[in-house]
Structures are given as structure tokens and as C-alpha cells.
Amino acid sequence: MGTFTWESGNSYQGCYHEDVRHGFGEMHWTDGSHYRGEWKNGVQNGFGVMNFPDGRVKEGIFENNVFKGPSDDLQKSNQLRIQEILVK
């Protein structure tokens, strides 16, 4: 577990494995975007929620930082909320 803030002001709080974002975590960008969800080897990978400054929200499966589509898996959504509570 840890927090890292880049010189740009972007920040990440969450799980790491061998000094790389891995597991559950939250990333906040200075433009107001934020992602909360699963990471693998430093990239968004798995179930997550991406919020954009214009109000758009993408919730579902991410693969290598790319949104692949929504997920109807209620269990994954609940797990994300539980992980978020545990990290805080």
C-alpha cells in the first residue's frame, strides 16, 4: 500500500507489487479525471470506474488502460466498493 504524487500533480493511492501499481487503487489526474479499480503491472486492468471532468463515467472492464465495455457482474462492482473501503 502506498501513495505517490508525480511532479505534475497526478496522484495514485493503492496497492503495489514490486514497486508497480498492482491490485486495487485510485488514480487522480490534474484535469479532474479519476480512476478507481483494478491495476495490473502498472496499468488499468480489470474492473474499474473512470470518471471524466465533463461528467462522463465508464464502469466496467479495462484492459491495458483501454475501456473494453460495461460489465453486468454485480459481484465485481461490490468487490470494488469493499476494496475501496479497505484501502481508506
DSSP file (Angstrom, degrees, kcal/mol; ACC not computed):
  #  RESIDUE AA STRUCTURE BP1 BP2  ACC     N-H-->O    O-->H-N    N-H-->O    O-->H-N    TCO  KAPPA ALPHA  PHI   PSI    X-CA   Y-CA   Z-CA
    1    1 A M              0   0    0      0, 0.0     2,-0.3     0, 0.0    14,-0.2   0.000 360.0 360.0 360.0 145.2    0.0    0.0    0.0
    2    2 A G  E     -A   14   0A   0     12,-1.9    12,-2.6     2,-0.0     2,-0.4  -0.987 360.0-114.1 179.6 176.8    1.2    3.5   -0.7
    3    3 A T  E     -A   13   0A   0     -2,-0.3     2,-0.4    10,-0.2    10,-0.2  -0.989  22.8-175.4-131.1 138.8    0.7    6.9   -2.2
    4    4 A F  E     -A   12   0A   0      8,-2.7     8,-2.7    -2,-0.4     2,-0.5  -0.998   5.1-167.5-136.7 134.0    2.7    8.5   -5.0
    5    5 A T  E     -A   11   0A   0     -2,-0.4     6,-0.2     6,-0.2     2,-0.1  -0.985  14.9-143.5-121.9 125.8    2.3   12.0   -6.4
    6    6 A W    >   -     0   0    0      4,-2.7     3,-1.8    -2,-0.5    -2,-0.0  -0.374  30.4-106.3 -79.0 162.6    4.1   13.0   -9.6
    7    7 A E  T 3  S+     0   0    0      1,-0.3    -1,-0.1     2,-0.1    -2,-0.0   0.794 120.4  63.6 -58.2 -28.5    5.6   16.5  -10.2
    8    8 A S  T 3  S-     0   0    0      2,-0.1    -1,-0.3     1,-0.1     3,-0.1   0.690 120.2-109.1 -69.0 -18.8    2.6   17.1  -12.5
    9    9 A G  S <  S+     0   0    0     -3,-1.8    -2,-0.1     1,-0.4    -1,-0.1   0.232  75.5 135.1 103.9 -12.1    0.2   16.8   -9.5
   10   10 A N        -     0   0    0     -5,-0.1    -4,-2.7    19,-0.1    -1,-0.4  -0.398  36.8-166.1 -63.9 147.3   -1.3   13.5  -10.7
   11   11 A S  E     -AB   5  28A   0     17,-2.7    17,-3.1    -6,-0.2     2,-0.4  -0.980  19.3-161.3-142.8 154.2   -1.5   11.0   -7.8
   12   12 A Y  E     -AB   4  27A   0     -8,-2.7    -8,-2.7    -2,-0.3     2,-0.4  -0.995   6.2-177.3-132.0 137.1   -2.1    7.3   -7.1
   13   13 A Q  E     +AB   3  26A   0     13,-2.5    13,-2.9    -2,-0.4     2,-0.3  -0.988  43.9  58.1-133.8 126.0   -3.1    5.7   -3.8
   14   14 A G  E    S-AB   2  25A   0    -12,-2.6   -12,-1.9    -2,-0.4    11,-0.3  -0.997  79.3  -9.1 159.8-153.5   -3.5    2.0   -3.5
   15   15 A C  E     -     0   0A   0      9,-2.9     7,-1.8    -2,-0.3     2,-0.3  -0.467  47.2-170.1 -84.5 148.5   -1.7   -1.4   -3.8
   16   16 A Y  E     - B   0  21A   0      5,-0.3     2,-0.4    -2,-0.2     5,-0.2  -0.946  11.7-161.9-131.4 153.3    1.7   -2.0   -5.2
   17   17 A H  E >  S- B   0  20A   0      3,-2.6     3,-1.0    -2,-0.3     6,-0.0  -0.958  83.8 -15.0-135.7 120.3    3.6   -5.2   -6.2
   18   18 A E  T 3  S-     0   0    0     -2,-0.4     3,-0.1     1,-0.2    -1,-0.1   0.904 129.9 -53.0  50.9  46.3    7.4   -4.8   -6.6
   19   19 A D  T 3  S+     0   0    0      1,-0.2     2,-0.4     3,-0.1    -1,-0.2   0.675 117.8 108.7  68.5  21.5    7.0   -1.0   -6.7
   20   20 A V  E <  S-B   17   0A   0     -3,-1.0    -3,-2.6     2,-0.0    -1,-0.2  -0.973  82.5 -97.3-127.0 141.8    4.4   -1.1   -9.5
   21   21 A R  E     +B   16   0A   0     -2,-0.4    21,-3.0    -5,-0.2     2,-0.3  -0.397  60.9 153.6 -57.3 122.6    0.7   -0.3   -9.3
   22   22 A H  E     +     0   0A   0     -7,-1.8     2,-0.3     2,-0.2    18,-0.2  -0.914  43.0  11.6-160.4 126.0   -1.0   -3.7   -8.9
   23   23 A G  E    S- C   0  39A   0     16,-2.5    16,-2.4    -2,-0.3     2,-0.3  -0.817 111.9  -6.2 104.3-149.5   -4.3   -4.7   -7.2
   24   24 A F  E    S+ C   0  38A   0     -2,-0.3    -9,-2.9    14,-0.2     2,-0.3  -0.614  77.3 141.2 -84.2 141.2   -6.8   -2.1   -6.2
   25   25 A G  E     -BC  14  37A   0     12,-2.2    12,-2.5    -2,-0.3     2,-0.4  -0.988  41.4-125.2-168.6 167.0   -6.0    1.6   -6.4
   26   26 A E  E     -BC  13  36A   0    -13,-2.9   -13,-2.5    -2,-0.3     2,-0.4  -0.979  17.9-165.3-123.6 133.3   -7.2    5.1   -7.2
   27   27 A M  E     -BC  12  35A   0      8,-2.7     8,-2.4    -2,-0.4     2,-0.5  -0.968   2.8-167.5-118.7 132.2   -5.5    7.5   -9.7
   28   28 A H  E     -BC  11  34A   0    -17,-3.1   -17,-2.7    -2,-0.4     2,-0.3  -0.982   5.0-159.0-121.8 127.4   -6.3   11.2   -9.8
   29   29 A W    >   -     0   0    0      4,-2.7     3,-1.8    -2,-0.5   -19,-0.1  -0.723  28.4-118.6-101.9 154.7   -5.2   13.4  -12.7
   30   30 A T  T 3  S+     0   0    0     -2,-0.3    -1,-0.1     1,-0.3   -21,-0.0   0.680 110.3  67.5 -67.5 -17.3   -4.9   17.2  -12.5
   31   31 A D  T 3  S-     0   0    0      2,-0.1    -1,-0.3     1,-0.0     3,-0.1   0.510 123.2-100.6 -79.5  -2.1   -7.6   17.6  -15.2
   32   32 A G  S <  S+     0   0    0     -3,-1.8    -2,-0.1     1,-0.4     2,-0.1   0.315  81.4 131.8 100.8  -7.2  -10.1   16.2  -12.8
   33   33 A S        -     0   0    0     19,-0.1    -4,-2.7    17,-0.0    -1,-0.4  -0.447  31.6-178.2 -71.9 149.3  -10.3   12.7  -14.2
   34   34 A H  E     -CD  28  51A   0     17,-2.2    17,-3.2    -6,-0.2     2,-0.4  -0.982  15.6-158.7-151.9 147.2  -10.0    9.8  -11.7
   35   35 A Y  E     -CD  27  50A   0     -8,-2.4    -8,-2.7    -2,-0.3     2,-0.4  -0.962   5.9-174.7-122.9 136.7  -10.0    6.0  -12.0
   36   36 A R  E     +CD  26  49A   0     13,-2.2    13,-2.3    -2,-0.4     2,-0.3  -0.977  45.3  60.0-133.3 117.9  -10.8    3.6   -9.2
   37   37 A G  E    S-CD  25  48A   0    -12,-2.5   -12,-2.2    -2,-0.4    11,-0.3  -0.984  79.5 -10.6 165.0-154.1  -10.4    0.0   -9.7
   38   38 A E  E     -C   24   0A   0      9,-2.3     7,-1.9    -2,-0.3     2,-0.3  -0.552  46.0-168.9 -87.9 142.9   -8.0   -2.9  -10.6
   39   39 A W  E     -CD  23  44A   0    -16,-2.4   -16,-2.5     5,-0.3     2,-0.4  -0.935   5.0-170.1-125.9 148.9   -4.4   -2.4  -11.8
   40   40 A K  E >  S- D   0  43A   0      3,-2.6     3,-1.6    -2,-0.3   -18,-0.2  -0.953  73.7 -17.5-142.4 122.1   -2.1   -5.0  -13.2
   41   41 A N  T 3  S-     0   0    0     -2,-0.4   -19,-0.2     1,-0.3   -20,-0.1   0.848 129.4 -48.0  52.1  39.4    1.6   -4.3  -13.8
   42   42 A G  T 3  S+     0   0    0    -21,-3.0     2,-0.3     1,-0.2    -1,-0.3   0.414 119.6  91.3  89.8  -1.9    1.1   -0.5  -13.7
   43   43 A V  E <  S-D   40   0A   0     -3,-1.6    -3,-2.6   -22,-0.3     2,-0.4  -0.881  87.2 -90.1-126.3 158.5   -1.9   -0.2  -16.0
   44   44 A Q  E     +D   39   0A   0     -2,-0.3    21,-2.6    -5,-0.2    22,-0.3  -0.510  59.6 157.3 -64.6 119.6   -5.7   -0.2  -15.6
   45   45 A N  E     +     0   0A   0     -7,-1.9     2,-0.3    -2,-0.4    18,-0.2  -0.873  42.2  11.2-154.7 113.7   -6.6   -3.8  -16.0
   46   46 A G  E    S- E   0  62A   0     16,-3.2    16,-3.2    -2,-0.3     2,-0.3  -0.882 107.3  -6.7 119.7-154.2   -9.8   -5.5  -14.7
   47   47 A F  E    S+ E   0  61A   0     -2,-0.3    -9,-2.3    14,-0.2     2,-0.3  -0.609  77.0 136.9 -82.9 135.5  -12.9   -4.0  -13.2
   48   48 A G  E     -DE  37  60A   0     12,-2.5    12,-2.4    -2,-0.3     2,-0.4  -0.986  46.3-120.8-165.4 173.7  -13.0   -0.2  -12.6
   49   49 A V  E     -DE  36  59A   0    -13,-2.3   -13,-2.2    -2,-0.3     2,-0.5  -0.993  20.1-165.4-129.3 124.1  -14.7    3.1  -12.8
   50   50 A M  E     -DE  35  58A   0      8,-3.0     8,-2.7    -2,-0.4     2,-0.4  -0.948   5.2-165.3-112.3 123.2  -13.3    6.0  -14.8
   51   51 A N  E     -DE  34  57A   0    -17,-3.2   -17,-2.2    -2,-0.5     6,-0.2  -0.912   5.5-156.6-109.5 134.5  -14.8    9.5  -14.2
   52   52 A F    >   -     0   0    0      4,-2.6     3,-2.1    -2,-0.4   -19,-0.1  -0.763  28.1-114.8-109.0 155.1  -14.1   12.4  -16.5
   53   53 A P  T 3  S+     0   0    0      0, 0.0    -1,-0.1     0, 0.0   -21,-0.0   0.775 114.2  60.4 -59.1 -27.2  -14.3   16.1  -15.8
   54   54 A D  T 3  S-     0   0    0      2,-0.1   -22,-0.0     1,-0.1   -21,-0.0   0.429 123.9-100.9 -82.9   3.3  -17.2   16.5  -18.2
   55   55 A G  S <  S+     0   0    0     -3,-2.1    -1,-0.1     1,-0.3     2,-0.0   0.285  76.3 139.4  99.0 -10.4  -19.3   14.1  -16.2
   56   56 A R        -     0   0    0     -5,-0.1    -4,-2.6     2,-0.0     2,-0.4  -0.381  32.9-163.4 -66.7 147.2  -18.9   11.0  -18.3
   57   57 A V  E     -E   51   0A   0     -6,-0.2     2,-0.5    -2,-0.0    -6,-0.2  -0.999  11.0-165.9-134.4 132.1  -18.4    7.7  -16.4
   58   58 A K  E     +E   50   0A   0     -8,-2.7    -8,-3.0    -2,-0.4     2,-0.5  -0.973  13.6 177.4-117.6 117.3  -17.1    4.5  -17.8
   59   59 A E  E     +E   49   0A   0     -2,-0.5    12,-0.4   -10,-0.2     2,-0.3  -0.979  40.3  51.3-122.9 125.8  -17.7    1.5  -15.5
   60   60 A G  E    S-E   48   0A   0    -12,-2.4   -12,-2.5    -2,-0.5     2,-0.4  -0.980  88.7  -2.1 155.8-140.6  -16.7   -2.0  -16.5
   61   61 A I  E     -EF  47  69A   0      8,-2.8     7,-3.2    -2,-0.3     8,-1.0  -0.745  49.6-170.2 -97.3 129.7  -13.7   -3.9  -17.8
   62   62 A F  E     -EF  46  67A   0    -16,-3.2   -16,-3.2    -2,-0.4     2,-0.4  -0.916   1.0-171.4-114.2 143.4  -10.4   -2.2  -18.6
   63   63 A E  E >  S- F   0  66A   0      3,-2.8     3,-1.4    -2,-0.4   -18,-0.2  -0.959  72.9 -17.9-138.3 118.2   -7.6   -3.9  -20.4
   64   64 A N  T 3  S-     0   0    0     -2,-0.4   -19,-0.2     1,-0.3     3,-0.1   0.916 128.8 -50.4  52.0  48.7   -4.1   -2.2  -20.7
   65   65 A N  T 3  S+     0   0    0    -21,-2.6     2,-0.5     1,-0.2    -1,-0.3   0.515 116.9 114.9  70.6   8.1   -5.6    1.2  -19.9
   66   66 A V  E <   -F   63   0A   0     -3,-1.4    -3,-2.8   -22,-0.3     2,-0.5  -0.932  69.1-125.2-114.1 130.1   -8.4    0.8  -22.5
   67   67 A F  E     -F   62   0A   0     -2,-0.5    -5,-0.2    -5,-0.2    -8,-0.0  -0.601  26.3-178.1 -71.2 121.2  -12.1    0.6  -21.6
   68   68 A K  E     -     0   0A   0     -7,-3.2    -6,-0.2    -2,-0.5    -1,-0.2   0.686  51.2 -72.8 -96.2 -22.0  -13.4   -2.6  -23.2
   69   69 A G  E     -F   61   0A   0     -8,-1.0    -8,-2.8     2,-0.0    -1,-0.3  -0.756  57.9 -52.4 146.9 167.6  -17.0   -2.3  -22.1
   70   70 A P        -     0   0    0      0, 0.0     2,-0.4     0, 0.0   -10,-0.2  -0.208  44.1-141.5 -68.5 161.0  -19.5   -2.5  -19.3
   71   71 A S        -     0   0    0    -12,-0.4     6,-0.0     2,-0.1    -2,-0.0  -0.987  12.7-160.8-125.7 135.0  -19.8   -5.4  -17.0
   72   72 A D        +     0   0    0     -2,-0.4     2,-1.3     4,-0.0     3,-0.1   0.270  56.6 122.6 -91.7  10.4  -23.0   -6.8  -15.6
   73   73 A D     >  -     0   0    0      1,-0.2     4,-1.7     2,-0.1     3,-0.3  -0.603  38.1-178.2 -80.1  94.6  -21.1   -8.6  -12.9
   74   74 A L  H  > S+     0   0    0     -2,-1.3     4,-2.4     1,-0.2    -1,-0.2   0.834  81.1  60.2 -61.9 -33.9  -22.7   -7.2   -9.7
   75   75 A Q  H  > S+     0   0    0      1,-0.2     4,-2.4     2,-0.2    -1,-0.2   0.914 104.1  49.2 -61.7 -42.9  -20.2   -9.2   -7.6
   76   76 A K  H  > S+     0   0    0     -3,-0.3     4,-2.1     2,-0.2    -1,-0.2   0.905 110.4  51.2 -62.4 -41.7  -17.2   -7.3   -9.2
   77   77 A S  H  X S+     0   0    0     -4,-1.7     4,-1.6     1,-0.2    -2,-0.2   0.913 111.7  46.6 -62.6 -43.1  -18.9   -4.0   -8.6
   78   78 A N  H  X S+     0   0    0     -4,-2.4     4,-2.1     1,-0.2    -2,-0.2   0.885 109.8  53.8 -66.3 -39.3  -19.5   -4.9   -4.9
   79   79 A Q  H  X S+     0   0    0     -4,-2.4     4,-2.8     1,-0.2     5,-0.2   0.883 105.8  54.2 -61.9 -38.7  -15.9   -6.1   -4.6
   80   80 A L  H  X S+     0   0    0     -4,-2.1     4,-2.1     1,-0.2    -1,-0.2   0.915 109.0  47.7 -61.9 -43.3  -14.7   -2.8   -5.9
   81   81 A R  H  X S+     0   0    0     -4,-1.6     4,-1.7     2,-0.2    -1,-0.2   0.891 112.3  49.1 -66.2 -38.9  -16.7   -0.9   -3.2
   82   82 A I  H  X S+     0   0    0     -4,-2.1     4,-2.3     2,-0.2    -2,-0.2   0.927 111.1  49.5 -65.7 -45.3  -15.3   -3.2   -0.5
   83   83 A Q  H  X S+     0   0    0     -4,-2.8     4,-2.1     1,-0.2    -2,-0.2   0.884 108.1  54.8 -61.0 -38.7  -11.7   -2.8   -1.6
   84   84 A E  H  X S+     0   0    0     -4,-2.1     4,-1.3     1,-0.2    -1,-0.2   0.906 109.0  47.3 -62.3 -41.3  -12.2    1.0   -1.7
   85   85 A I  H  < S+     0   0    0     -4,-1.7    -2,-0.2     1,-0.2    -1,-0.2   0.907 111.8  50.5 -65.6 -42.7  -13.4    0.9    2.0
   86   86 A L  H  < S+     0   0    0     -4,-2.3    -2,-0.2     1,-0.2    -1,-0.2   0.842 107.7  52.8 -66.5 -34.3  -10.4   -1.3    3.0
   87   87 A V  H  <        0   0    0     -4,-2.1    -1,-0.2     1,-0.3    -2,-0.2   0.836 360.0 360.0 -71.4 -32.6   -7.8    1.0    1.3
   88   88 A K     <        0   0    0     -4,-1.3    -1,-0.3    -5,-0.2    -2,-0.2   0.474 360.0 360.0 -82.3 360.0   -9.1    4.1    3.1
